[in-house]
């Protein structure tokens, strides 16, 4: 707790591990067993439950709850599981993150993620680096979100869904199918095109973007996505770019099926 600033009204139980230069504001609660890394800021009225592990530089907003019990009817509260926030995660006000339903399991949020006000991450979710959940976005249990994904305000994601790297989900979307990498999605599982602006901002080379465009067009115009993805991967010469390989390999796994191109729109691959 070296050089930490703890408000006198904050409730910190015995057995809490607190790093250096941590700020804990008024009426915040940190339960026995929680771990708070260096440079974290716990805002007033936030609750850090005993199964929470916070990396360096984590900011927890007002009334947020980290490490609460999962909303699962068969959950055994006596088991030990966790929520892990990696370095420099930012949580807005009222955000909730639930621990795993599995003994020794974890719900994990990657580095530099930003979870805006009143968003929710359910048990056993996994978020890669730089994921953004806008206000009120909801993730069901066991959802996997790759890095650099953006979910718009009020978007809701069904349990066990996978969302691929660099995808952008529009506000109020209803997601119950797997979302491929680098696509734009709105409404109920409707793909409208590629996230070209996002790829440009992430400095993906134009040659790699062009390769993904070609694969995207071929896949979206066919029925069996897994079959077509395998055929493209086995061609000579085969795709070589990391972004393209990630895009194609996404279709080789998964159990929920895949979002499809909206029939009302042609693929947006210009630019």
Buried (B, 14 or more C-beta within 10 A) or exposed (E): BEEBEBEEEBEBEEEBEBBEBBBBBEBBBBBEBBBBBBBBBBBBBBBBBBBBBBBBBBBBBBBBBBBBBBBBEEBEEEBEBBBBBBBBBBBBBBBBBBBBBEEEBBBBBBBBBBBBBBBBBBBBBBBBBBBBBBBBBBBBBBBBBBBBBBBBBBBBBBBBBBBBBBBBBBBBBBBBBBBBBBBBBBBEBBBBBBBBEBBEEBEBEEEBBEBBBEBBBEBBEEEEBEEBBBEBBEEEEEBEBEBBBBBBBBBEEBEBEBBEBBEEEEBBBEE
